[in-house]
């Protein structure tokens, strides 16, 4: 059996009427076809679902549910998937035509991994900039590499379904950092494989990115739960990086107490001192100043490094 026939594509959908058709069509135009494409409309209030239906492909299955968040949408699709592997794609992004072909090759050459990922381009308006990713192929030290580079992002990740389910899936109710939470659990139990080929187009200016619309969470999950004093790898530094980045957004939105808690818990970090200091500074400002200061900082970082997402 061809490996591509074991791959289910999972696309969560919430109010992405302008871009969802492009995302789905980028899957339909792959050089090798997946077993199925599952789109979960997570309570969209625009014409997103109608845009999917208008494609008219028998390969596309549209599921509908009341709004429950991206984690719940992905988990539902994964639960109903028939494939051995789950290829994630967000409704703002798109694959180049040989993305799945490369994933199939990686699975054949590195058969025991839990996550397979590729490089990507960051699309910012009319500009395309290479993502800051590793430059070598193969099984990677995920946690160490992820402290300085982007190794796995959702739209460039294909997951072994059994490893995904064993990890409990995405943390329901978590509205930001849910992907890093899952990567941590999966990478602690199975190898991560990476290809530097840039086969995914990630939209930096996409609608409804979690960092842009952060709201208070109603979830039992926290990065604090992932801290493991016995871990002998860089995983505790990785979760500190993710948690501090999330707390920065919370602080900018007025979440002073949440940010202060993160500063206290993840103050152990030695590899993310700059992020910790940045969070302390932002959280010390009047709430009205935080978003403008953070936007200015991020804009300058993007202009100088072209690495931010």
ABEGO torsion letter per residue (X at the ends): XBAAAABBBBBBBBGAAAAAAAAAAAAAABABBBABBBBBBBGBABAAAAAAAAAGBAABBBBBBBBAEAAAAAAAAAAABABABBBBBBAABBBBAAAAAAAAAAAAABAABABBBBBBBBBBEABBBBBBBBABBEBBBAAAAAAABBABBAAABBBBAAAAAAAGEBBBGBABGAAAAAAAAAAAABBBBBBABBABBBBAABBGBAAAABBBBBBABBAAAABBAABABAAAAAAAAAAAAAAAAAAAAGBAAAAAAAAAAAAABAAAAAAAAAAAAAAABBAAAAAAAAAAAAAAAAAAAGABX
